[in-house]
């Protein structure tokens, strides 16, 4: 189990380009669809918790899933797994990376990934939508968040806290 | 040096809420302005460079800076320093608070938070996608990729690979 966690998160780490949200579709595919370590609601809660606590989403998710599936060592191995690909690449290839930065082919490759990453993130949002938007209130929150975040009116932490409070207050009524 | 590196990365990791991108400006403040370990120019170069490498940008940045300042042990220490705060906090939440999710107040709070998370993800995706609107080819590719994920359940890894190959191919053609 611990080994499986390590390998899975190393694979997720290896194929995440563009940081943060780009990792979510991969986590969704591996952790929810394939191994069923989490369901979609738990996944959304982890992303929310990750946004409201320090540190990158990838690390937070790895730690959380690792702990849930195999306790302390599970969390250690999953977290190490997710950073291993970056660690190895950067420490081994520092010199090469300095050249690659201005290399046309590398730039083209990165640019080509962008449509894929965009499609991945947007479809991830689609598939999570039905799980989380079940009441009229949820739809109001969802639309409000889309507007506030698109216009950069509020930062994500405030958005999440306000949405949570709204859910809490309406739950009492 | 190593201890100093560890403490400063730990500080950056502990005080930046809101994911990896939020860490970069804080990191710049510590490494460039306060400690003067790297120049502003080097830092900006570094940020664009670590995006070629897979993984979280903030973690990549600390691995790179640690390696640059103190070799392999520097890279290790900087990485540990910057992931330790989030690791410990999540460990605490996972070990003590999971039961709390069942508690009605917390459950209602998270019920409100979930649609918000989906909204944030959607906006993040569209914002990343804004850059590709300039070229018809990328726009078509994005739609094809989206259809492949939704209907054929293609693994995202293959799309990343297909995307980069097509990017290199189209780039070659243009030149």
Interface residues (C-beta under 8 A of the other chain):
Chain A: X11 X13 X14 X15 X16 X17 X18 X19 X20 X21 X22 X23 X24 X25 X26 X29 X41 X44 X45 X47 X48 X49 X50 X51 X52 X53 X54 X55 X56 X57 X58 X59 X60 X63 X64 X67 X68 X72 X75 X79 X82 X83 X85 X86 X87 X89 X90 X91 X93 X94 X97 X98 X100 X101 X104 X105 X106 X107 X108 X109 X110 X111 X112 X113 X114 X115 X116 X117 X118 X119 X120 X121 X122 X123 X124 X125 X126 X127 X128 X129 X131 X132 X133 X137 X138 X139 X141 X142 X143 X144 X145 X146 X149 X150 X155 X156 X157 X159 X160 X163 X164 X165 X166 X167 X168 X170 X171 X172
Chain B: X13 X14 X15 X16 X17 X18 X19 X20 X21 X23 X45 X48 X49 X50 X51 X52 X53 X54 X55 X56 X57 X58 X59 X60 X63 X64 X67 X68 X72 X75 X79 X82 X83 X85 X86 X87 X89 X90 X91 X93 X94 X95 X98 X101 X104 X105 X107 X108 X109 X110 X111 X112 X113 X114 X115 X116 X117 X118 X119 X120 X121 X122 X123 X124 X125 X126 X127 X128 X129 X131 X132 X138 X139 X141 X142 X143 X145 X146 X148 X149 X150 X155 X156 X157 X159 X160 X162 X163 X164 X165 X166 X167 X168 X169 X170 X171 X172 X175
